[in-house]
Amino acid sequence: MAKHKSEIISHILTPAIKLWVRSQLQEIETLNIEIHAGDRQILRGKIEQVFLSAEKANYQGICINHAQIKTEEIAVNLGGILRGKPLKLLHPIFAEGEINLKKKDIQKSLASKLLSQGLIDLLALLLDYKGIKNPESILEKYSFYWQNVTLYTEKVIIEGQIKNQKQELSNINITTSLTLKNDHTLLFNPIEINSILFPEMVIIKEFEVDLGNDVAITDLILNEEELSCQGKIKIVSD
């Protein structure tokens, strides 16, 4: 434990953090980490700041072109790391930064369970908004195949197919503007749904989705080429 700070950072903390980050991802092309911490902090398992930049990462099927992240006041299991155990966060932290997805990244991400479920959850909210009871039970009767995304400035079109229990296919189209109402609320204004899930085409103005207290988005940019957002998110160790 008497190692110089630079040795602890370069030979212990940096590899441990890189290993932990990679363990959260399915794929990553480039990962750079910069650690700021004092001697006394490190010996107590405290890290003042970590700066992370990543290129071409894949998180649960979500393809990310570029990310720059900063975290502060991190407590880790330094004793365990020195004994060869994986890094563990001793308390939740907020990661702050910017994430960029190109159009091709979003297209590939449509096949991910994470994004697919997010779209299904959005449909459940819309069904509930229209007064349709038990929306989750209705959606469970269908399989969803999201196939294409088209981006515009502050607008997105997502096209796909759904299959019912009789194995019959039908089209589903979601067209919506996408902006922020505030740092934890997405604003879809308007949002249009064309699907057999609804009796007729649905057009809803000023439809809001609360992201919860663990997410705060300060800036959202959507255009023909990419989606970028800045903000922070709460991270909890497994």
C-alpha positions in Angstrom: 0.0 0.0 0.0 3.0 2.3 0.1 3.3 2.5 -3.7 3.6 5.9 -5.2 0.3 7.4 -6.4 1.3 7.2 -10.1 2.0 3.5 -9.8 -1.3 2.8 -8.1 -3.1 4.7 -10.8 -1.2 3.3 -13.8 -0.8 -0.3 -12.5 -3.9 -0.9 -10.4 -6.8 1.6 -10.7 -6.6 2.3 -14.5 -6.6 -1.4 -15.5 -9.3 -2.1 -12.9 -11.6 0.7 -14.2 -10.9 -0.3 -17.9 -11.8 -3.9 -17.1 -15.0 -2.8 -15.3 -16.0 -0.5 -18.2 -15.4 -3.3 -20.7 -17.4 -5.7 -18.6 -20.4 -3.4 -19.0 -20.1 -3.4 -22.8 -20.4 -6.0 -25.5 -17.9 -4.2 -27.7 -15.6 -1.2 -27.7 -13.0 0.0 -30.2 -11.2 2.7 -28.3 -11.2 3.4 -24.5 -9.2 6.2 -22.8 -9.3 6.9 -19.1 -7.7 9.7 -17.0 -7.9 9.5 -13.2 -7.5 12.4 -10.8 -6.9 11.5 -7.2 -4.6 12.3 -4.3 -2.5 9.9 -2.3 -4.6 9.9 0.8 -7.8 9.6 -1.3 -6.5 6.6 -3.2 -5.5 4.8 0.0 -9.0 5.2 1.3 -10.4 3.9 -2.0 -11.6 7.4 -3.0 -11.2 8.8 -6.5 -11.8 12.5 -7.1 -12.5 12.4 -10.8 -12.4 10.0 -13.7 -12.6 11.2 -17.3 -13.5 8.6 -19.9 -13.7 8.7 -23.7 -14.9 5.8 -25.9 -15.3 5.2 -29.6 -17.5 2.6 -31.3 -19.0 1.1 -28.2 -21.9 -1.3 -27.9 -24.0 -1.3 -24.7 -26.6 -4.1 -24.6 -27.0 -3.8 -28.4 -27.1 0.1 -28.4 -24.4 1.2 -30.8 -22.6 4.4 -29.7 -20.3 6.3 -32.0 -18.6 8.4 -29.4 -18.9 9.1 -25.7 -17.1 11.5 -23.3 -17.9 10.9 -19.6 -16.9 12.5 -16.3 -17.6 11.1 -12.9 -16.7 12.5 -9.5 -16.4 11.4 -5.8 -16.1 7.7 -6.5 -15.6 5.1 -3.8 -14.2 1.8 -4.8 -13.1 -1.5 -3.1 -9.3 -0.8 -3.3 -8.5 -3.6 -0.9 -10.4 -6.1 -3.0 -8.7 -4.8 -6.2 -5.3 -5.3 -4.6 -6.3 -8.9 -3.9 -7.2 -9.4 -7.6 -11.0 -8.9 -7.3 -13.0 -6.9 -9.8 -13.7 -3.2 -9.2 -16.9 -2.5 -7.4 -18.6 0.9 -6.8 -19.3 1.2 -3.1 -22.1 3.8 -3.6 -24.0 5.0 -6.7 -22.4 7.8 -8.7 -23.6 10.2 -11.4 -21.8 10.0 -14.7 -21.9 13.3 -16.7 -21.0 13.8 -20.3 -22.0 13.5 -24.0 -23.1 10.6 -26.1 -23.3 10.6 -29.9 -25.1 8.1 -32.2 -24.9 8.3 -36.0 -27.9 7.3 -38.1 -26.3 3.9 -38.9 -25.8 3.3 -35.1 -29.4 3.9 -34.4 -30.4 1.6 -37.3 -28.3 -1.2 -35.9 -29.6 -0.6 -32.4 -33.2 -1.3 -33.5 -32.4 -5.0 -33.2 -31.3 -4.5 -29.5 -33.6 -5.8 -26.8 -33.0 -2.5 -24.9 -34.3 -0.2 -27.6 -37.0 -2.6 -28.7 -38.4 -2.8 -25.2 -38.2 1.0 -24.9 -40.3 1.4 -28.0 -42.8 -1.2 -26.6 -42.9 0.7 -23.3 -43.7 3.9 -25.3 -46.6 2.1 -27.0 -47.9 0.9 -23.7 -47.9 4.6 -22.5 -49.8 5.6 -25.6 -52.4 2.9 -25.3 -52.9 3.9 -21.7 -53.2 7.6 -22.7 -55.9 6.6 -25.2 -57.9 4.9 -22.4 -57.2 1.3 -23.5 -57.1 -1.0 -20.5 -54.3 -3.4 -19.7 -51.9 -2.2 -22.4 -49.0 -4.5 -21.3 -51.3 -7.6 -21.6 -52.3 -6.5 -25.1 -48.7 -5.9 -26.3 -47.6 -9.3 -24.9 -49.7 -10.9 -27.6 -47.5 -9.5 -30.3 -43.9 -9.9 -31.5 -42.2 -6.6 -32.7 -39.7 -6.3 -35.5 -38.3 -2.8 -35.8 -36.7 -2.4 -39.3 -35.9 1.1 -40.3 -35.2 4.5 -38.9 -35.3 7.9 -40.7 -33.9 11.0 -39.0 -34.8 14.6 -39.6 -34.1 17.8 -37.6 -36.0 17.2 -34.3 -38.0 14.4 -36.0 -37.7 10.6 -36.3 -39.7 8.0 -38.2 -39.5 4.3 -37.0 -40.9 1.6 -39.2 -41.4 -2.1 -38.4 -43.7 -5.0 -38.3 -45.7 -6.8 -35.6 -46.8 -10.4 -35.6 -49.9 -11.6 -33.8 -50.5 -15.1 -32.2 -51.8 -16.4 -35.5 -48.4 -15.5 -37.1 -50.0 -12.7 -39.2 -47.8 -9.7 -40.0 -48.8 -6.1 -40.2 -47.0 -2.8 -40.4 -46.3 -0.3 -37.6 -45.1 3.2 -38.1 -44.1 5.8 -35.5 -43.6 9.4 -36.6 -42.7 12.0 -34.0 -40.8 15.1 -33.2 -38.4 14.7 -30.3 -37.3 17.5 -28.0 -36.8 18.2 -24.3 -39.5 19.8 -22.1 -37.0 19.9 -19.2 -33.9 17.9 -18.1 -35.9 14.8 -17.1 -38.9 14.9 -19.6 -38.9 14.0 -23.3 -41.5 15.8 -25.4 -43.1 14.1 -28.4 -45.1 16.9 -30.2 -46.8 15.5 -32.1 -46.5 11.7 -32.2 -48.3 9.7 -34.8 -48.9 5.9 -34.7 -50.2 3.9 -37.5 -50.8 0.3 -36.4 -53.6 -2.3 -35.9 -52.9 -1.8 -32.2 -55.1 1.3 -32.5 -58.6 1.5 -34.2 -57.3 4.4 -36.4 -54.2 6.5 -36.9 -53.4 8.1 -33.6 -52.0 11.7 -33.4 -51.2 13.0 -30.0 -49.9 16.5 -29.3 -47.5 17.3 -26.4 -47.0 13.7 -25.2 -44.5 13.7 -22.3 -42.3 10.9 -21.0 -40.8 11.3 -17.6 -37.3 9.8 -17.5 -37.2 9.8 -13.6 -34.8 11.3 -11.2 -31.8 9.1 -12.2 -31.5 10.8 -15.6 -31.0 14.5 -16.4 -30.6 15.5 -20.1 -29.4 19.1 -20.5 -29.1 19.1 -24.3 -30.6 17.0 -27.1 -29.7 17.4 -30.8 -31.4 15.4 -33.5 -30.8 15.9 -37.2 -30.6 14.0 -40.5 -27.2 12.5 -39.5 -27.1 11.9 -35.8 -28.5 12.0 -32.3 -26.4 13.6 -29.6 -27.3 14.3 -26.0 -25.6 15.8 -23.0 -26.5 15.1 -19.4 -26.0 12.8 -16.5 -27.2 9.4 -15.3 -27.0 7.5 -12.1 -24.8 4.4 -12.1 -25.1 1.6 -9.6 -22.6 -1.2 -9.3 -23.8 -4.8 -9.7 
